[in-house]
Amino acid sequence: MRIVHVANFYGPKSGGIKTTLHELGRGYKEAGHEFIYIVPGIRHSSEVTEFGRRITLPSFLLPGTGSYRVIKSNRELREYIAHQRPDRLEVSDRFTLTSLGQWARERNLPTVVFSHETLRGLASRFLPSLLGLREVLVNWHNRRLARSFDTVIATTDFAAKEFLDVGAKNIKKIPLGVDLHTFLPTHRSFQTHHRLVQGADLLLMHCGRLSPEKEPHRSIEALVALRSRGVEAHLVYLGTGPLEAKLRKLAHDLPVTFLGYIPDRRIVAELIASSDVSLAPGPLETFCLSALESLASGTPVVASSSSAVGEFLVGSPVAGAIAADNGESFADAIIDIFEDHGLRKAAREVAEKLPWSSTITAMLQVHGYVEQEYVELDKNLLAG
């Protein structure tokens, strides 16, 4: 089977999208299938990678996003897809590539689209109420997306809910996975911890893109709240993004270190494992791979209670805590879990339930090549 996957917002410093494409490609190849991924670039190019063949098409840089790019011409994109003669088409952009669904259907090409974002959450965060029309527009778009593709992949109940609310029947819940071989508790280094904590009692790690929808300033708010209570903590930001300059100003005279984007995943794994608590304050996260990588590293996580992270964070076993979207609540949660050393073992146990091999098997089942049940959607969501 030849699978073509198209994704915008893929680039050298992108996080979850890039990781997802690479792990899908690796898994499909190991299962004996061919994987081609088409992504935005500066110019036309084609190269064979360990994850499959990567094709880049000319794109434009989205202002204010730091490094996100979008393919310039969907017409040219469709020509490239047709030239590959795929057996299946996967899409990782619910905004600019929706038209690919109907185009593929006219050619009897089976399709899936990944819902990596919550449109309802983004609209409530960035759009005015529009006299009550905001929810109408969100529902219209979600119906259109679900009708355009054969299958919509939701990684969590949180991601699936806005589609179930409009009556979509083609939603499959398939959690993403985590690299359990790269991210390990054994990578915890007391030398690295000592170097980063800089004499404080607690090392906080914020790993992720520094962009508005992820509200990275919440980690600084939590740090300030901790210090006001006499808790000496040091915060490390691992990653970059359009808000980095503002965050640096906000962190002036505070114990905060900015490490920027680090491409070497082995170094990232050591940094995360060497931390005491990982912070995932993004209120709109539909999965959050960096949180799962933290758990795989044995580092407990504090996440926004309004995101999907709590679905695998505070189940059984408990591997961290959730907090309201303010610094004081995050500080409360950090204090609650900081001295619970059993959480490090529990964190790894939670991550081990979500290997990439399970994601690949479930995706191949969607494509008709493996007989295996999907992860069940929450019965309460289905009833609602």
C-alpha positions as CSV (number, residue, x, y, z in Angstrom):
1,M,0.0,0.0,0.0
2,R,1.2,3.5,-0.9
3,I,0.2,6.1,1.6
4,V,0.6,9.8,0.8
5,H,0.4,12.2,3.8
6,V,0.0,16.0,3.3
7,A,0.7,18.5,6.0
8,N,1.1,22.2,6.3
9,F,2.8,23.8,9.4
10,Y,5.7,21.3,9.0
11,G,9.2,22.7,9.3
12,P,12.7,22.3,10.9
13,K,11.5,23.6,14.2
14,S,7.9,22.3,14.3
15,G,7.0,19.9,17.0
16,G,4.0,17.6,17.1
17,I,3.2,17.6,13.4
18,K,6.8,16.7,12.4
19,T,7.0,14.0,15.1
20,T,3.7,12.5,14.0
21,L,4.6,12.3,10.4
22,H,8.0,10.8,11.1
23,E,6.6,8.2,13.4
24,L,3.8,7.3,11.1
25,G,6.2,6.9,8.2
26,R,8.6,4.8,10.3
27,G,5.7,2.5,11.4
28,Y,4.2,2.2,8.0
29,K,7.6,1.3,6.5
30,E,8.2,-1.4,9.1
31,A,4.8,-2.9,8.3
32,G,5.9,-3.2,4.6
33,H,4.1,-0.1,3.2
34,E,5.3,2.9,1.2
35,F,5.1,6.3,2.8
36,I,5.4,9.7,1.0
37,Y,4.9,12.9,2.8
38,I,4.3,16.2,1.1
39,V,5.1,19.3,3.2
40,P,5.8,23.0,2.7
41,G,9.4,24.2,1.9
42,I,11.3,27.0,0.2
43,R,11.5,25.2,-3.1
44,H,10.6,22.0,-4.9
45,S,12.6,19.0,-3.6
46,S,12.4,15.3,-3.2
47,E,14.5,13.1,-1.0
48,V,14.4,9.7,0.6
49,T,14.5,9.8,4.4
50,E,14.4,7.1,7.1
51,F,10.7,7.9,7.4
52,G,9.8,7.7,3.7
53,R,10.1,10.0,0.7
54,R,9.7,13.7,1.6
55,I,8.5,16.1,-1.1
56,T,8.6,19.8,-0.4
57,L,6.6,22.3,-2.4
58,P,7.1,26.1,-2.5
59,S,5.3,27.8,0.4
60,F,4.8,31.1,2.1
61,L,5.8,32.0,5.7
62,L,2.8,32.8,7.9
63,P,3.4,36.2,9.6
64,G,3.7,36.1,13.4
65,T,4.1,32.3,13.6
66,G,7.9,32.2,13.8
67,S,8.5,29.5,11.2
68,Y,5.2,28.0,10.1
69,R,4.8,27.6,6.3
70,V,1.8,26.9,4.1
71,I,2.0,25.4,0.6
72,K,1.4,28.1,-2.0
73,S,-0.7,26.3,-4.6
74,N,-3.3,23.6,-3.8
75,R,-3.7,23.1,-7.5
76,E,0.0,22.2,-7.8
77,L,-0.3,20.1,-4.7
78,R,-3.2,18.0,-6.2
79,E,-1.1,17.4,-9.3
80,Y,1.8,16.1,-7.1
81,I,-0.6,13.8,-5.2
82,A,-2.1,12.4,-8.4
83,H,1.4,11.8,-9.8
84,Q,2.3,9.7,-6.8
85,R,-0.7,7.4,-7.5
86,P,-1.5,6.7,-3.8
87,D,-3.7,4.0,-2.4
88,R,-4.6,6.1,0.6
89,L,-4.4,9.9,1.4
90,E,-3.8,11.3,4.8
91,V,-4.2,15.0,5.6
92,S,-2.9,16.9,8.7
93,D,-4.4,20.3,8.2
94,R,-8.1,20.9,8.8
95,F,-8.0,24.5,7.7
96,T,-6.2,25.0,4.4
97,L,-6.4,21.5,2.9
98,T,-10.1,20.7,3.4
99,S,-10.7,20.7,-0.4
100,L,-8.5,17.6,-0.8
101,G,-11.2,15.5,0.7
102,Q,-13.8,16.1,-2.1
103,W,-11.1,16.0,-4.8
104,A,-10.0,12.6,-3.6
105,R,-13.5,11.3,-3.3
106,E,-14.1,12.2,-7.0
107,R,-11.2,9.9,-7.8
108,N,-12.2,7.1,-5.4
109,L,-9.2,7.7,-3.2
110,P,-9.9,6.8,0.4
111,T,-9.0,9.6,2.8
112,V,-8.4,10.4,6.5
113,V,-7.9,13.8,8.1
114,F,-6.3,14.3,11.5
115,S,-7.9,16.8,13.8
116,H,-4.8,18.1,15.6
117,E,-6.6,21.3,16.8
118,T,-9.9,22.2,18.4
119,L,-11.6,24.8,16.2
120,R,-14.1,25.5,19.0
121,G,-11.3,26.3,21.4
122,L,-9.4,28.4,18.9
123,A,-12.5,30.4,18.0
124,S,-13.3,31.1,21.6
125,R,-9.7,32.2,22.2
126,F,-9.2,34.4,19.1
127,L,-12.5,35.3,17.5
128,P,-15.1,37.8,18.8
129,S,-18.5,36.5,19.7
130,L,-19.9,37.8,16.3
131,L,-23.4,38.2,17.8
132,G,-23.7,34.5,18.4
133,L,-22.4,33.4,15.0
134,R,-19.1,32.0,16.3
135,E,-20.5,28.7,17.3
136,V,-22.6,28.5,14.1
137,L,-19.4,29.0,12.0
138,V,-17.5,26.4,14.0
139,N,-20.3,23.8,13.7
140,W,-20.5,24.5,9.9
141,H,-16.8,24.0,9.4
142,N,-16.8,20.8,11.5
143,R,-19.7,19.3,9.5
144,R,-18.0,20.3,6.3
145,L,-14.7,18.7,7.3
146,A,-16.4,15.5,8.5
147,R,-18.4,15.2,5.2
148,S,-15.3,15.9,3.1
149,F,-13.2,13.0,4.3
150,D,-14.0,9.3,4.8
151,T,-12.6,9.3,8.3
152,V,-11.7,12.0,10.9
153,I,-9.0,10.9,13.3
154,A,-9.4,12.4,16.8
155,T,-6.5,11.6,19.3
156,T,-8.7,12.2,22.4
157,D,-12.3,12.5,23.5
158,F,-11.6,16.2,23.9
159,A,-10.7,16.4,20.2
160,A,-13.7,14.2,19.1
161,K,-16.4,16.1,21.0
162,E,-16.9,19.0,18.7
163,F,-17.5,16.6,15.8
164,L,-19.8,14.3,17.8
165,D,-21.8,17.5,18.8
166,V,-22.7,18.1,15.2
167,G,-23.6,14.5,14.6
168,A,-20.6,13.3,12.7
169,K,-20.5,9.5,12.5
170,N,-17.1,8.9,10.9
171,I,-14.9,9.8,13.9
172,K,-12.2,7.4,15.0
173,K,-10.3,7.9,18.3
174,I,-6.7,6.9,17.8
175,P,-4.3,8.3,20.4
176,L,-0.8,9.3,19.2
177,G,2.1,7.5,20.7
178,V,5.4,8.2,22.3
179,D,9.0,7.2,21.6
180,L,9.6,4.9,24.5
181,H,13.1,4.1,23.5
182,T,14.4,7.7,23.3
183,F,12.5,9.1,26.3
184,L,13.5,7.1,29.4
185,P,13.7,7.7,33.1
186,T,17.3,6.3,33.0
187,H,18.3,9.5,31.2
188,R,17.9,11.5,34.4
189,S,21.2,13.1,35.1
190,F,21.9,14.7,38.5
191,Q,24.7,16.7,36.9
192,T,22.3,18.2,34.4
193,H,19.7,18.8,37.1
194,H,22.3,20.5,39.3
195,R,23.5,22.7,36.3
196,L,20.0,23.8,35.4
197,V,18.4,24.2,38.8
198,Q,21.1,26.7,39.8
199,G,20.8,26.3,43.6
200,A,17.0,26.2,43.7
201,D,15.0,23.4,45.2
202,L,12.8,22.6,42.2
203,L,13.4,22.4,38.5
204,L,10.4,23.2,36.3
205,M,10.5,22.3,32.5
206,H,8.3,24.0,29.9
207,C,8.8,22.1,26.7
208,G,6.9,23.3,23.6
209,R,6.3,25.9,21.1
210,L,6.1,29.5,22.5
211,S,3.0,30.6,20.7
212,P,-0.2,32.4,21.9
213,E,-2.6,29.5,21.8
214,K,-0.3,27.5,24.2
215,E,-0.2,30.4,26.7
216,P,3.5,29.8,27.7
217,H,3.4,32.8,30.1
218,R,1.4,30.6,32.5
219,S,4.6,28.9,33.5
220,I,6.2,32.2,34.6
221,E,3.0,33.0,36.5
222,A,3.3,29.7,38.3
223,L,7.0,30.4,39.1
224,V,6.1,33.8,40.6
225,A,3.3,32.2,42.7
226,L,5.7,29.6,44.0
227,R,8.4,32.2,44.9
228,S,5.8,34.3,46.7
229,R,5.1,31.2,48.9
230,G,8.8,30.7,49.7
231,V,9.3,27.9,47.2
232,E,12.7,28.3,45.4
233,A,12.2,27.1,41.8
234,H,14.0,27.5,38.5
235,L,12.1,27.5,35.2
236,V,13.5,26.3,31.9
237,Y,11.9,26.9,28.6
238,L,12.8,24.3,25.9
239,G,11.6,25.5,22.5
240,T,11.1,28.7,20.6
241,G,8.3,30.6,18.9
242,P,6.8,34.0,18.2
243,L,6.4,34.9,21.9
244,E,10.0,34.2,23.0
245,A,11.0,37.9,23.1
246,K,7.9,38.8,25.2
247,L,8.6,36.0,27.6
248,R,12.2,37.0,28.0
249,K,11.0,40.5,29.0
250,L,8.4,39.0,31.4
251,A,11.1,36.8,33.0
252,H,13.5,39.7,33.6
253,D,15.1,39.3,37.1
254,L,13.4,35.9,37.5
255,P,15.2,32.5,37.7
256,V,14.3,31.5,34.1
257,T,16.5,29.9,31.4
258,F,15.7,29.9,27.7
259,L,17.4,27.0,25.9
260,G,15.7,27.6,22.6
261,Y,15.0,24.8,20.1
262,I,17.3,21.8,20.4
263,P,17.1,19.4,17.4
264,D,18.9,16.5,19.1
265,R,16.2,14.4,20.7
266,R,18.7,12.6,22.9
267,I,19.6,15.9,24.6
268,V,15.9,16.8,24.9
269,A,15.2,13.5,26.5
270,E,18.0,14.1,29.1
271,L,16.8,17.6,29.9
272,I,13.2,16.4,30.4
273,A,14.2,13.4,32.5
274,S,16.4,15.6,34.7
275,S,13.5,17.9,35.5
276,D,11.3,17.6,38.6
277,V,8.0,18.7,37.1
278,S,7.0,19.3,33.4
279,L,4.5,22.1,32.7
280,A,1.9,21.9,29.9
281,P,-0.3,25.0,30.4
282,G,-1.8,25.1,26.9
283,P,-5.6,25.2,27.4
284,L,-6.4,24.0,23.8
285,E,-4.1,21.0,23.6
286,T,-5.9,18.0,21.9
287,F,-3.1,15.7,22.9
288,C,0.3,17.3,23.7
289,L,3.2,15.0,22.6
290,S,5.6,16.9,24.8
291,A,3.6,16.0,27.9
292,L,3.6,12.4,26.9
293,E,7.4,12.5,26.3
294,S,7.7,13.9,29.8
295,L,5.8,11.0,31.3
296,A,7.9,8.5,29.3
297,S,10.9,10.2,30.9
298,G,9.5,9.7,34.3
299,T,8.7,13.3,34.9
300,P,5.3,14.1,36.2
301,V,3.2,16.8,34.4
302,V,1.0,19.6,35.5
303,A,-1.4,20.5,32.7
304,S,-4.3,22.8,32.0
305,S,-7.6,21.3,33.2
306,S,-9.3,22.7,30.1
307,S,-7.1,20.7,27.7
308,A,-7.1,17.0,26.7
309,V,-3.9,16.1,28.7
310,G,-5.9,15.2,31.8
311,E,-7.4,12.2,29.9
312,F,-4.1,10.3,30.3
313,L,-2.6,12.3,33.2
314,V,-5.1,11.7,36.0
315,G,-6.4,8.3,35.2
316,S,-5.0,5.1,36.6
317,P,-2.3,5.4,37.7
318,V,-2.2,9.2,38.4
319,A,0.9,10.7,36.7
320,G,0.6,14.4,37.6
321,A,-2.1,17.0,38.1
322,I,-4.3,19.4,36.3
323,A,-4.9,23.0,37.2
324,A,-7.1,26.0,36.4
325,D,-5.7,28.4,33.8
326,N,-3.9,30.7,36.3
327,G,-0.6,30.8,37.9
328,E,-1.8,30.3,41.5
329,S,-3.6,27.1,40.6
330,F,-0.6,25.8,38.7
331,A,1.5,26.5,41.8
332,D,-0.9,24.6,44.0
333,A,-0.7,21.6,41.7
334,I,3.1,21.7,41.5
335,I,3.4,21.8,45.3
336,D,0.9,18.9,45.6
337,I,3.0,16.6,43.4
338,F,6.5,17.8,43.9
339,E,7.4,15.5,46.8
340,D,5.4,12.5,45.6
341,H,8.3,10.4,44.3
342,G,6.1,7.5,43.3
343,L,4.7,9.7,40.5
344,R,7.9,9.2,38.5
345,K,7.3,5.4,38.2
346,A,3.6,6.1,37.5
347,A,4.4,8.5,34.8
348,R,6.4,5.9,32.9
349,E,3.6,3.4,33.4
350,V,1.1,5.7,31.8
351,A,3.4,6.4,28.8
352,E,4.0,2.7,28.2
353,K,0.3,2.3,27.5
354,L,0.7,4.6,24.4
355,P,3.4,3.2,22.2
356,W,3.6,4.3,18.6
357,S,3.1,0.7,17.5
358,S,-0.5,0.8,18.8
359,T,-1.1,4.0,16.8
360,I,0.3,2.4,13.6
361,T,-1.8,-0.7,14.1
362,A,-4.9,1.4,14.6
363,M,-4.2,3.5,11.5
364,L,-3.6,0.4,9.3
365,Q,-6.9,-0.9,10.5
366,V,-8.5,2.4,9.3
367,H,-6.8,1.7,6.0
368,G,-8.2,-1.8,5.9
369,Y,-5.0,-3.7,6.5
370,V,-5.3,-4.8,10.2
371,E,-8.2,-6.3,12.1
372,Q,-8.2,-4.5,15.4
373,E,-10.7,-2.4,17.3
374,Y,-10.3,1.3,17.7
375,V,-9.9,2.9,21.1
376,E,-13.5,3.5,22.3
377,L,-14.8,7.0,22.5
378,D,-16.0,8.0,25.9
379,K,-19.6,6.7,26.3
380,N,-20.8,9.9,27.9
381,L,-19.7,11.8,24.8
382,L,-21.5,9.4,22.5
383,A,-24.7,9.7,24.7
384,G,-24.4,13.5,24.7
